Amino acid sequence: MSKIAAFLGRRVVKSILVLFMIALFNFFLVRAAPGDPAEILAGQSGAADAEYIQKLRQDFGLDQPIAVQLMSYLKHVAVFDLGYSHRQQAPVSTLILNQLPATLLLALTSFAFALLAGMALGIQAALRVGKWGDTVITTVAMLAYATPLFWVGLMLVLVFSVQLQWLPAFGYESVGTSLTGVARFLDIARHLMLPAITLGLFYMAVYTRLTRASMLEIRQLDFVKTARAKGLSERTVITRHVLRNALLPVITYAGIQAGHLIGGALLVETVFGWPGIGRLAFDALVQRDYSVLLGVFFMASIVVVVVNLITDILYTVADPRIELK
């Protein structure tokens, strides 16, 4: 228990340092974009006179030196005050927290679909190596890997929404209805299916190929041959010795990919009109809403850091020989 506490303590300190560096990078990255955000905001408000532009600069601290702006930004971030969106007339933290659940729902569903389906297909391909089943699975995985996400999304909409009319094409839930309970859950699930499959197909292909390759490599090692020589059944050898060791590279990639899903959700949310922080970031980028962009970037960074911490802990579950350090 003390080892786990010490490990978590060290990782929390490292995570705070990482988030601090990310905050610095995000601040300067957004400030490096061309154009004056005060002039853009004034133009969008229909009042582009010099006095109004100067007032906007003062309201957002844009008339201060960069060092002063940076220190102010870091102080507010430390207490999770991500600023105020002049464009949407709301605190940035409120905007993000309102739309974060939709993004997390999409990302977690896509992650679960990709991981479970990819591992299942990879295991079947490894058990049938050299046979027609292996050929079919690897071919499908290669096609899913090589096909652009936006094209997959548009084709799924065309087939399942336009032609077959089985699933809704856009949105989070049906508009103009007052569903509650199970009925609302099922309605959201129907809207979720197409974007989740679209986002998860690419990574499903990666997990399929990775699981297959890892299992084929582990099956040739000496400890697996020893387990067979002891008279263990093939099922026991596969589940206890081969699959458990083959999971380690899959867990590694899953930890990296889980953070990438937040970024990948931007494109999928745009295609399917999904009201998440990816869509929020896209709108903020078009409108040059610095506060919202910085807030979304920082929130995505927190998600990635937390996922990496969970991945390290899962390593010890998959392989007890690995110690928390």
C-alpha positions as CSV (number, residue, x, y, z in Angstrom):
1,M,0.0,0.0,0.0
2,S,2.9,2.4,0.8
3,K,4.5,1.6,-2.5
4,I,1.3,2.6,-4.3
5,A,0.9,5.8,-2.3
6,A,4.6,6.8,-2.9
7,F,4.1,6.0,-6.6
8,L,1.0,8.1,-6.9
9,G,2.7,10.9,-5.0
10,R,5.6,11.0,-7.4
11,R,3.3,10.8,-10.4
12,V,1.1,13.6,-9.2
13,V,4.2,15.9,-8.8
14,K,5.4,14.9,-12.3
15,S,1.9,15.5,-13.7
16,I,1.7,19.0,-12.2
17,L,5.1,19.8,-13.8
18,V,3.9,18.4,-17.1
19,L,0.6,20.4,-17.0
20,F,2.6,23.6,-16.1
21,M,4.8,23.1,-19.2
22,I,1.7,22.4,-21.4
23,A,0.1,25.6,-20.1
24,L,3.2,27.5,-21.1
25,F,3.3,25.9,-24.5
26,N,-0.5,26.5,-25.1
27,F,-0.2,30.1,-24.1
28,F,2.6,31.0,-26.5
29,L,1.2,28.8,-29.3
30,V,-2.1,30.6,-29.4
31,R,-0.5,34.0,-29.1
32,A,1.7,33.1,-32.1
33,A,-1.3,33.0,-34.4
34,P,-1.6,36.0,-36.7
35,G,-4.1,38.7,-36.2
36,D,-5.4,40.8,-33.2
37,P,-8.1,38.9,-31.3
38,A,-9.5,42.3,-30.0
39,E,-10.1,43.5,-33.6
40,I,-11.7,40.1,-34.5
41,L,-14.0,40.3,-31.5
42,A,-14.9,43.9,-32.3
43,G,-15.7,43.0,-35.9
44,Q,-17.9,40.2,-34.9
45,S,-19.7,42.5,-32.5
46,G,-20.3,45.0,-35.3
47,A,-18.4,47.8,-33.5
48,A,-14.9,48.0,-34.8
49,D,-14.1,51.6,-33.7
50,A,-10.8,52.2,-32.0
51,E,-12.3,53.0,-28.6
52,Y,-14.2,49.7,-28.4
53,I,-11.2,47.7,-29.6
54,Q,-9.1,49.4,-26.8
55,K,-11.7,48.5,-24.2
56,L,-11.7,44.9,-25.3
57,R,-7.9,44.8,-25.0
58,Q,-8.2,46.2,-21.4
59,D,-11.0,43.7,-20.5
60,F,-9.0,40.7,-21.6
61,G,-5.6,42.0,-20.5
62,L,-4.3,42.1,-24.1
63,D,-2.8,45.6,-23.5
64,Q,-0.5,44.2,-20.8
65,P,3.0,42.9,-21.5
66,I,3.3,39.2,-22.4
67,A,4.9,38.4,-19.1
68,V,2.0,39.9,-17.2
69,Q,-0.5,38.1,-19.4
70,L,1.3,34.8,-18.8
71,M,1.4,35.2,-15.0
72,S,-2.2,36.1,-14.9
73,Y,-3.1,33.1,-17.0
74,L,-1.1,30.7,-14.8
75,K,-2.6,32.1,-11.6
76,H,-6.1,31.6,-12.9
77,V,-5.3,28.1,-14.3
78,A,-4.0,27.0,-10.9
79,V,-7.5,27.5,-9.4
80,F,-9.2,26.1,-12.6
81,D,-10.4,29.6,-13.6
82,L,-10.1,29.3,-17.4
83,G,-11.3,32.8,-18.2
84,Y,-14.4,34.2,-19.8
85,S,-15.6,33.9,-23.4
86,H,-16.7,37.3,-24.7
87,R,-18.0,35.7,-27.8
88,Q,-20.4,33.3,-26.0
89,Q,-20.9,35.4,-22.9
90,A,-20.1,32.6,-20.4
91,P,-17.2,31.4,-18.3
92,V,-14.9,29.0,-20.2
93,S,-15.0,26.4,-17.5
94,T,-18.8,26.3,-17.7
95,L,-18.7,25.9,-21.5
96,I,-16.2,23.1,-21.3
97,L,-18.0,21.2,-18.4
98,N,-21.3,21.5,-20.3
99,Q,-19.9,19.8,-23.4
100,L,-17.2,17.6,-21.9
101,P,-19.6,14.8,-21.0
102,A,-20.6,14.4,-24.6
103,T,-17.0,14.1,-25.7
104,L,-16.1,11.7,-22.9
105,L,-19.1,9.5,-23.8
106,L,-18.0,9.4,-27.5
107,A,-14.3,8.8,-26.7
108,L,-14.9,6.1,-24.1
109,T,-17.4,4.3,-26.2
110,S,-15.1,4.4,-29.2
111,F,-12.2,3.3,-27.0
112,A,-14.1,0.3,-25.6
113,F,-15.3,-0.7,-29.1
114,A,-11.8,-0.4,-30.6
115,L,-10.1,-2.3,-27.8
116,L,-12.6,-5.1,-27.4
117,A,-13.2,-5.7,-31.1
118,G,-9.6,-5.3,-32.0
119,M,-8.3,-7.7,-29.3
120,A,-11.0,-10.3,-30.2
121,L,-10.2,-10.1,-33.9
122,G,-6.4,-10.2,-33.2
123,I,-6.8,-13.3,-31.0
124,Q,-8.9,-15.1,-33.6
125,A,-6.3,-14.1,-36.3
126,A,-3.4,-15.4,-34.2
127,L,-5.2,-18.7,-33.5
128,R,-5.9,-19.2,-37.2
129,V,-2.6,-17.9,-38.6
130,G,-2.1,-18.9,-42.3
131,K,-5.8,-19.9,-42.7
132,W,-8.5,-18.1,-44.6
133,G,-9.9,-16.6,-41.3
134,D,-6.6,-14.9,-40.6
135,T,-6.5,-13.6,-44.2
136,V,-10.0,-12.1,-43.9
137,I,-9.3,-10.4,-40.5
138,T,-6.0,-8.9,-41.5
139,T,-7.4,-7.6,-44.8
140,V,-10.4,-6.0,-43.0
141,A,-8.0,-4.5,-40.5
142,M,-5.8,-3.1,-43.2
143,L,-8.8,-1.5,-45.0
144,A,-10.0,0.1,-41.7
145,Y,-6.5,1.4,-41.0
146,A,-6.1,2.9,-44.5
147,T,-9.5,4.6,-44.8
148,P,-9.8,8.2,-43.8
149,L,-12.2,8.9,-40.8
150,F,-14.3,11.5,-42.6
151,W,-14.9,9.2,-45.5
152,V,-15.9,6.4,-43.2
153,G,-18.3,8.7,-41.4
154,L,-19.9,10.0,-44.6
155,M,-20.4,6.4,-45.9
156,L,-21.9,5.2,-42.7
157,V,-24.3,8.2,-42.8
158,L,-25.2,7.4,-46.4
159,V,-25.8,3.7,-45.8
160,F,-27.4,3.5,-42.3
161,S,-29.1,6.9,-42.2
162,V,-30.0,7.9,-45.7
163,Q,-30.5,4.5,-47.4
164,L,-31.6,2.2,-44.7
165,Q,-32.8,4.9,-42.2
166,W,-31.9,2.7,-39.2
167,L,-29.8,5.3,-37.3
168,P,-29.9,9.1,-37.0
169,A,-27.2,11.0,-38.8
170,F,-26.5,14.0,-36.6
171,G,-26.9,15.3,-33.1
172,Y,-26.7,14.0,-29.6
173,E,-30.4,13.2,-29.2
174,S,-33.7,13.7,-30.9
175,V,-34.8,17.4,-31.1
176,G,-38.2,18.4,-29.9
177,T,-38.8,15.3,-27.7
178,S,-39.0,15.1,-23.9
179,L,-37.7,11.6,-23.4
180,T,-36.6,10.4,-20.0
181,G,-35.2,7.3,-18.4
182,V,-34.6,4.3,-20.5
183,A,-36.2,5.9,-23.6
184,R,-33.7,8.8,-23.5
185,F,-30.8,6.4,-22.9
186,L,-31.7,4.4,-26.0
187,D,-32.2,7.6,-28.1
188,I,-28.7,8.8,-27.1
189,A,-27.3,5.3,-27.8
190,R,-28.8,5.4,-31.3
191,H,-27.2,8.8,-32.0
192,L,-23.9,7.6,-30.6
193,M,-23.4,4.4,-32.7
194,L,-22.3,6.0,-36.0
195,P,-19.8,8.5,-34.6
196,A,-18.4,5.9,-32.1
197,I,-17.8,3.3,-34.8
198,T,-16.3,5.9,-37.1
199,L,-13.8,7.1,-34.4
200,G,-13.0,3.6,-33.2
201,L,-12.5,1.8,-36.6
202,F,-8.9,3.1,-37.1
203,Y,-7.7,2.1,-33.7
204,M,-9.6,-1.3,-33.9
205,A,-7.4,-2.1,-36.9
206,V,-4.3,-1.2,-34.9
207,Y,-5.3,-3.3,-31.9
208,T,-6.1,-6.2,-34.2
209,R,-2.7,-6.2,-35.9
210,L,-0.9,-5.5,-32.6
211,T,-2.6,-8.3,-30.7
212,R,-2.0,-10.8,-33.5
213,A,1.7,-10.0,-33.8
214,S,2.2,-10.0,-30.1
215,M,0.5,-13.4,-29.6
216,L,2.5,-15.0,-32.5
217,E,5.7,-13.7,-30.9
218,I,4.9,-14.9,-27.4
219,R,3.7,-18.4,-28.6
220,Q,7.3,-19.1,-29.8
221,L,9.0,-18.4,-26.4
222,D,10.4,-21.1,-24.2
223,F,8.1,-20.6,-21.2
224,V,5.1,-21.3,-23.5
225,K,6.7,-24.5,-24.8
226,T,7.4,-25.5,-21.2
227,A,3.8,-25.0,-20.3
228,R,2.7,-27.2,-23.1
229,A,5.3,-29.8,-22.1
230,K,3.8,-29.9,-18.6
231,G,0.5,-31.1,-20.1
232,L,-1.5,-27.9,-19.8
233,S,-4.5,-27.7,-22.1
234,E,-4.1,-25.3,-25.1
235,R,-6.9,-23.1,-23.7
236,T,-4.9,-22.7,-20.5
237,V,-1.7,-22.0,-22.3
238,I,-3.3,-19.3,-24.5
239,T,-5.3,-17.6,-21.7
240,R,-2.8,-17.7,-18.8
241,H,0.6,-17.5,-20.6
242,V,0.3,-16.2,-24.1
243,L,-2.6,-13.7,-23.9
244,R,-1.6,-12.2,-20.6
245,N,1.9,-11.4,-21.8
246,A,0.7,-10.3,-25.2
247,L,-1.5,-7.7,-23.6
248,L,1.5,-5.5,-22.5
249,P,2.1,-3.8,-25.8
250,V,-1.6,-3.4,-26.3
251,I,-2.0,-1.6,-23.0
252,T,0.9,0.6,-23.9
253,Y,-0.7,1.7,-27.1
254,A,-4.1,1.9,-25.5
255,G,-2.8,4.4,-23.0
256,I,-1.4,6.6,-25.8
257,Q,-4.4,6.2,-28.0
258,A,-6.9,7.1,-25.3
259,G,-5.5,10.6,-25.1
260,H,-5.5,10.9,-28.9
261,L,-9.2,10.2,-29.0
262,I,-10.0,13.6,-27.6
263,G,-8.2,15.1,-30.7
264,G,-9.7,12.6,-33.1
265,A,-13.2,13.6,-31.7
266,L,-12.8,17.0,-33.3
267,L,-13.3,15.7,-36.8
268,V,-15.9,13.2,-35.9
269,E,-17.9,15.7,-33.9
270,T,-17.9,18.1,-36.9
271,V,-19.1,15.4,-39.3
272,F,-21.9,14.2,-37.0
273,G,-22.8,17.5,-35.3
274,W,-21.9,16.0,-31.9
275,P,-21.9,18.7,-29.2
276,G,-18.6,18.0,-27.6
277,I,-15.4,20.0,-26.8
278,G,-14.0,19.1,-30.2
279,R,-16.7,21.1,-31.8
280,L,-16.3,23.8,-29.2
281,A,-12.6,24.1,-30.0
282,F,-13.3,24.2,-33.7
283,D,-15.8,27.1,-33.3
284,A,-13.4,28.9,-31.0
285,L,-10.6,28.5,-33.5
286,V,-12.7,30.1,-36.3
287,Q,-13.8,32.9,-33.9
288,R,-10.3,33.4,-32.5
289,D,-11.7,32.9,-29.0
290,Y,-8.4,32.6,-27.1
291,S,-9.9,31.8,-23.7
292,V,-11.9,28.9,-25.0
293,L,-9.0,27.5,-27.0
294,L,-6.6,27.6,-24.1
295,G,-9.3,26.0,-21.8
296,V,-10.0,23.2,-24.2
297,F,-6.2,22.5,-24.7
298,F,-5.6,22.4,-21.0
299,M,-8.6,20.2,-20.3
300,A,-7.5,17.7,-23.0
301,S,-4.0,17.7,-21.4
302,I,-5.5,16.8,-18.0
303,V,-7.3,13.9,-19.6
304,V,-4.1,12.6,-21.3
305,V,-2.1,12.9,-18.0
306,V,-4.8,11.0,-16.1
307,V,-5.0,8.3,-18.7
308,N,-1.2,7.8,-18.7
309,L,-1.3,7.4,-14.9
310,I,-4.0,4.7,-15.2
311,T,-2.0,2.9,-17.9
312,D,1.0,2.7,-15.6
313,I,-1.2,1.1,-12.9
314,L,-2.8,-1.3,-15.3
315,Y,0.7,-2.5,-16.2
316,T,1.1,-4.0,-12.8
317,V,-2.3,-5.7,-13.0
318,A,-1.4,-7.3,-16.4
319,D,2.1,-8.3,-15.2
320,P,2.8,-8.5,-11.5
321,R,6.6,-8.7,-12.3
322,I,6.5,-5.0,-13.1
323,E,6.9,-2.9,-9.9
324,L,5.6,0.6,-9.3
325,K,8.6,3.0,-9.2
